[in-house]
Amino acid sequence: MSAIGPYLYILPALLLVSIMLLLPVFFTLGISFTKWDLLSDPQWVGFAQYQKVFQSSKFLTSLGNTLLWTVGTMLFPVLLGLLLAVALERVPGERIYKFMIYLPRVLALTVLGVIWNSIYARDGLLNEALRLIGLEDLARSWLLMPPVNTFAMIGTFTWGITGINMILFLVGLQTISKEIVEAAKIEGASEWKIFTRIKLPLLGPITTIVVTMSVIGSFTTFDLVWVMTKGGPYGSSETLAVSMFNESFNLFHVGTGAAIAIVLSLCTLGFSILYLRTVFKRERAREQTS
């Protein structure tokens, strides 16, 4: 009994993960090989659903938008969070700025979508500001023009998520020994060299966490897109998550929606594994040279 005792403690967690995660995954995988409308019995069609998905122009548009989201959310929220963390590290009264930058993260993405919907509207704050400074020619319906609508939503996402990235990078900066930085200054290193040669490499573990979170978040973006454009106009701003929802619950093509879900999961898993392997190889090479 003592030999299996430790395993009994983790048994509830394993059961919970199996029921809430693994079973839905296998169920979705099985449904992806069928034709099902939620009313009649599922009909086995094999890989026909995947063939249908990859031959669909709407799927290719959704995939392109999802990749655009991935690049945008890695470039803007991550880079901006890092720069703000470094800038606020020594700014007097930084707590006020941290609070102001982090505040949008308290709101749900659906709430942010509603707020920025009104800002991007034809008679919204952004167009009124452009007219006020004499740039009325730039005023437009921001959420009705692809790919401008996707960039507008990425901007909204950046505004909402940068704060948490900044906090994570600030935590990483606080773990860096001040003696190392002071020694570099005594040796005559510039602020740029201290940042690129000392701080940035030591922020590697935090950067890995932030980038991985951003990648997973960008691939699974649904609520913000649904609130702001519902994937429109004419599916031009759909992401894979939105396409999956539309196929499954609006068009009742549950098999097709399940196939998109599997493709989405594989994309997320593959991208995350590729990034983590690159990071680990870089760290291993750095340890061998040091």
C-alpha positions in Angstrom: 0.0 0.0 0.0 2.9 2.4 0.8 4.3 1.9 -2.7 1.2 3.1 -4.5 0.3 5.7 -1.8 2.0 8.7 -3.6 0.2 7.9 -6.8 -3.2 8.0 -5.0 -2.6 11.7 -4.2 -2.3 12.6 -7.9 -5.1 10.3 -9.0 -7.8 13.0 -8.7 -5.8 15.4 -10.8 -5.2 12.8 -13.4 -8.9 12.0 -13.5 -9.8 15.6 -13.8 -7.3 16.2 -16.7 -8.5 13.0 -18.4 -12.2 14.0 -18.2 -11.9 17.7 -18.9 -9.0 17.7 -21.5 -8.1 14.3 -23.0 -11.6 13.0 -23.6 -12.7 16.1 -25.4 -9.6 16.0 -27.5 -10.2 12.4 -28.6 -13.9 13.1 -29.1 -13.1 16.1 -31.4 -10.5 14.0 -33.3 -13.1 11.3 -33.9 -15.7 13.8 -35.0 -13.3 15.4 -37.5 -13.5 12.2 -39.6 -17.3 12.4 -39.8 -20.0 14.4 -41.4 -22.4 15.6 -38.6 -25.0 18.3 -38.2 -25.9 17.6 -34.5 -29.3 16.3 -35.6 -28.6 13.1 -37.5 -26.1 10.4 -36.7 -22.5 11.1 -37.6 -21.4 9.6 -41.0 -17.8 8.4 -41.4 -16.1 10.3 -44.3 -12.4 9.8 -43.3 -10.0 12.5 -44.4 -12.6 14.2 -46.6 -13.2 16.8 -44.0 -9.5 17.8 -43.9 -9.4 17.8 -47.7 -12.5 20.1 -47.7 -10.8 22.4 -45.2 -7.5 22.8 -47.0 -9.3 23.4 -50.3 -11.5 26.1 -48.9 -10.4 29.7 -49.6 -12.1 30.8 -46.4 -9.8 28.5 -44.4 -6.7 29.9 -46.2 -7.9 33.4 -45.3 -8.5 32.4 -41.7 -5.1 30.7 -41.5 -3.4 33.8 -43.0 -5.2 36.1 -40.5 -4.2 33.7 -37.6 -0.5 33.9 -38.7 -0.8 37.7 -38.9 -2.2 37.7 -35.4 0.7 35.5 -34.3 3.4 37.8 -35.7 1.5 40.9 -34.5 1.1 39.7 -31.0 4.7 38.5 -30.7 6.0 41.8 -32.2 3.9 44.4 -30.5 2.8 43.3 -27.0 6.0 41.4 -26.3 8.4 44.1 -27.6 6.4 46.9 -26.1 6.2 45.2 -22.8 9.9 44.7 -22.7 10.7 48.3 -23.6 8.3 49.6 -21.0 9.7 47.4 -18.4 13.3 48.6 -19.1 12.1 52.2 -19.3 10.1 52.1 -16.1 12.8 50.4 -14.1 14.4 53.7 -13.0 11.6 56.2 -13.7 10.5 58.2 -10.6 6.9 57.4 -9.6 6.9 54.3 -11.7 4.1 52.7 -9.7 1.6 55.1 -11.2 2.7 54.4 -14.8 2.7 50.6 -14.1 -0.9 50.9 -12.8 -2.0 52.9 -15.8 -0.4 50.5 -18.3 -1.6 47.4 -16.5 -5.2 48.7 -16.0 -6.6 47.5 -19.4 -5.6 43.9 -18.5 -8.2 44.0 -15.7 -10.9 44.2 -18.3 -12.1 41.2 -20.3 -11.2 41.2 -24.0 -14.9 41.3 -24.8 -15.1 44.6 -22.9 -12.1 46.0 -24.7 -13.7 45.0 -27.9 -16.8 47.0 -27.1 -14.8 50.0 -26.1 -12.6 50.0 -29.2 -15.6 49.3 -31.4 -16.9 52.8 -30.5 -13.4 54.3 -31.0 -13.0 52.7 -34.5 -16.5 53.6 -35.6 -17.1 55.9 -38.6 -18.1 58.7 -36.2 -15.9 57.4 -33.4 -13.1 59.1 -31.4 -10.3 58.1 -33.8 -11.9 59.6 -36.9 -13.0 62.7 -34.9 -9.4 63.2 -33.8 -8.1 62.9 -37.3 -10.6 65.5 -38.5 -9.6 67.8 -35.7 -6.0 67.8 -36.7 -6.8 68.2 -40.4 -6.3 64.6 -41.5 -9.9 63.9 -42.4 -8.7 62.1 -45.6 -7.4 59.3 -43.3 -10.8 58.8 -41.6 -12.5 55.6 -42.6 -14.5 52.6 -41.3 -11.6 50.9 -39.7 -13.3 47.6 -39.0 -14.9 47.2 -42.5 -11.7 47.4 -44.6 -9.4 44.3 -44.8 -6.6 44.0 -43.7 -6.9 47.2 -41.8 -9.6 45.6 -39.6 -7.2 42.9 -38.5 -4.4 45.4 -37.7 -7.0 47.5 -35.7 -7.9 44.4 -33.6 -4.2 43.6 -33.1 -3.8 47.2 -31.8 -6.7 46.6 -29.4 -5.2 43.3 -28.2 -1.8 45.1 -27.7 -3.5 47.8 -25.6 -5.1 45.1 -23.4 -2.2 42.6 -23.0 1.0 44.7 -22.9 0.6 45.4 -19.2 0.9 41.8 -18.1 4.0 41.3 -20.4 5.5 44.4 -18.8 5.0 43.0 -15.3 6.6 39.7 -16.2 9.6 41.4 -17.7 9.9 43.7 -14.6 9.9 40.5 -12.4 12.7 39.2 -14.6 14.7 42.4 -14.4 14.5 42.4 -10.6 16.1 39.0 -10.5 19.2 40.3 -12.3 22.0 40.9 -9.8 22.8 44.6 -9.4 26.5 43.7 -8.8 26.8 42.4 -12.4 25.3 45.6 -13.8 27.5 47.8 -11.6 30.6 45.9 -12.6 29.7 46.4 -16.3 29.3 50.1 -15.7 32.7 50.3 -14.0 34.2 48.6 -17.0 32.8 51.3 -19.2 29.9 49.4 -20.8 27.2 51.6 -22.3 23.5 51.3 -21.4 22.9 49.7 -24.8 25.6 47.0 -24.2 24.4 46.4 -20.7 20.9 45.8 -22.1 21.9 43.6 -25.1 24.8 41.7 -23.5 23.6 41.3 -19.9 19.9 42.0 -19.3 18.4 40.6 -22.5 20.2 37.2 -22.2 19.3 36.9 -18.5 15.7 37.6 -19.4 15.7 34.4 -21.5 13.4 32.3 -19.3 10.9 35.1 -18.8 11.0 35.9 -22.6 10.2 32.2 -23.3 7.2 32.3 -21.0 5.9 35.6 -22.5 6.4 34.5 -26.1 4.8 31.1 -25.6 1.8 32.7 -23.9 1.5 35.2 -26.8 1.6 32.5 -29.4 -1.0 30.3 -27.7 -3.2 33.4 -27.2 -2.9 34.5 -30.8 -3.8 31.1 -32.2 -6.8 30.8 -30.0 -8.1 34.4 -30.4 -11.9 34.3 -30.6 -13.7 36.6 -28.2 -12.1 39.9 -29.3 -12.6 39.2 -33.0 -16.2 38.0 -32.5 -17.1 41.1 -30.5 -15.5 43.6 -32.9 -16.2 42.1 -36.4 -17.6 38.6 -36.1 -15.0 37.7 -38.7 -16.4 40.1 -41.3 -16.9 41.6 -43.6 -17.4 38.5 -45.7 -15.0 36.4 -43.5 -12.1 38.7 -44.3 -11.0 39.0 -40.6 -11.8 35.5 -39.5 -9.2 33.6 -37.5 -9.1 29.8 -37.2 -11.0 29.9 -33.9 -13.8 32.1 -35.4 -14.0 29.8 -38.5 -14.2 26.8 -36.1 -17.1 28.4 -34.3 -19.0 29.4 -37.4 -18.7 26.0 -39.0 -19.7 24.2 -35.9 -22.5 26.3 -34.4 -23.7 28.6 -37.1 -23.6 26.3 -40.2 -23.9 23.1 -38.2 -20.9 21.6 -40.0 -19.6 20.0 -36.9 -17.2 17.7 -38.6 -15.6 20.5 -40.5 -15.4 22.6 -37.3 -13.7 19.7 -35.5 -11.2 19.3 -38.4 -10.4 23.1 -38.1 -10.0 22.6 -34.3 -7.5 19.8 -34.8 -5.5 21.8 -37.4 -5.5 24.8 -35.0 -4.3 22.6 -32.1 -1.5 21.1 -34.3 -0.4 24.6 -35.4 -0.3 25.8 -31.8 1.6 22.7 -30.6 4.0 22.7 -33.6 4.8 26.4 -33.3 5.3 26.2 -29.5 7.6 23.1 -29.8 9.6 24.7 -32.6 10.1 27.9 -30.6 11.0 26.1 -27.4 13.5 23.8 -29.2 15.2 26.9 -30.7 15.4 28.5 -27.3 16.8 25.3 -25.6 19.4 24.9 -28.4 20.5 28.5 -28.0 20.8 28.1 -24.2 22.8 24.9 -24.6 25.2 26.5 -27.1 25.7 29.5 -24.8 26.5 27.2 -21.9 29.0 25.3 -24.0 30.8 28.4 -25.1 30.8 30.0 -21.6 
